[in-house]
Amino acid sequence: MGRLVAIVGRPNVGKSTLFNRLTQTRAAIVDDTSGTTRDRQYGKMEWNGVEMSVVDTGGWVVNSEDIFEGEINKQVHLAIDEADVILFVVDIKNGITDLDDHVAAILRKAKKPVIVVTNKDDNNESIYAEAEFYALGLGQPFSISAINGTGTGDLLDEVVRRLPEGGNNEPDDQLPRFAIVGRPNAGKSSLINALMDEQRNIVTDIAGTTRDSIYSRYNKFGFDFYLVDTAGIRKKNKVNEDVEYYSVLRSIRAIENSDVCILLIDATRGIEAQDANIFSIIQKNRKGLVVLVNKWDIVAEKSQASISTMENAIRERFAPFTDFPIIFGSALTKQRIYKVLETAIEVCKNRQIVIPTSQLNNVMHEAIEAFPPPAIKGKYVKIKYVTMLKGAYTPTFIFFCNLPQWIRDPYKRYLENKIREHWTLTGTPINLFFREK
């Protein structure tokens, strides 16, 4: 179950430094994608076997020149709405400011675990200043230095302790779970309505706490799966909230609880930064992907050429991962919406592919001989053997070689492309690991 930790606080208290400190621990080891600067605000981490997502609300302040209370208000309210634990960061050197008091007043009313984090305690001398922060009325402050990492271990122990017990409302059957995601106004609700409207009695909702995604069982026309829906569940009690920010927070939940994501792109607006943001969250979570270019019914120019142009633009924007299906349709007229479901089911099957080791080695040895890894500093990398990990959530291949640390990203991409050429892995990310023989 996805657990969400939000970092809030006024500007310039070190929220992003703390965010980087927390998420690096894991990103540095597992995620092979080269750093994308644009998604600084969302990351995954693990502590003592507990996996969680961390969101840095600071990245979303729109008017960074003149930050005013209203903007921070919105972010704090959103964090309260969506997160499981809130880290309220304050600056130990500056003491309590009016803005801190203001944020604390909102947090005290929240029914969520809040931990006060006194940051910038870089030399342990400020430890006595910590006592002042009891005045915020949010319990014991935790003193840390985000820059050099002091105190973050104790803080994370406390976070894990305060996380709600796995409010596990997940359906137990082995049915695939599809999430419909996209930026605001791309047509998520229309698609869900188009799918759900027929005979409502077949659709069952497994609702969890408001916190979690809602699963709707869909079994008609020979389909049987769960739709993970966060599109229109909770009514937005704040009309003026930052819609873009909200949609990312919402999507995180749906994406983490699904197997395949159906990403809606508005045909009339093309690809926008927000689409790329949501795509990068799908990538980080290693989920299957089907792209639906929605509202195709109202596009004037529908030639084969315009389809190709749009397809190329999407693949270019999402590169290096380009092996995913793109469907042009319309939720409103129901054009090709069942094709989307069929494709999502195919992607699910691709995720469960099992390739016999002998076949895998025949193909890959040939590819490696045709184009061996480039020598680095006079060292030659020899890849001896490859095998597929059994029972992994994402197709995972382990290459045994003499110098795993010398294999660079371009060569990894070459190997990945060779695997995709020979076996159908459309729509699913794959993991390549290199181990010393």
Secondary structure, 3 states (H helix, E strand, C coil): CCCEEEEECCCCCCHHHHHHHHHHHHHCCCCCCCCCHHHCCEEEEEECCEEEEEEEHHHHCCCCCCCCHHHHHHHHHHHHHHCCEEEEEEECCCCCCHHHHHHHHHHHHCCCCEEEEEECCCCCHHHHHHHHHHHHCCCCCEECCCCCCCCHHHHHHHHHHHCCCCCCCCCCCCCCEEEEEECCCCCHHHHHHHHHCCCHHHCEEECCCCCCCEEEEECCCCCCEEEEECCCCCCCCCCCCCHHHHHHHHHHHHHHCCCEEEEEEECCCCCCHHHHHHHHHHHHCCCEEEEEEECHHHCCCCCHHHHHHHHHHHHHHHCCCCCCCEEECECCCCECHHHHHHHHHHHHHHHCCCCCHHHHHHHHHHHHHHCCCCCECCECCCEEEEEECCCCCCCEEEEEECCHHHCCHHHHHHHHHHHHHHCCCCCCCCEEEEEEC
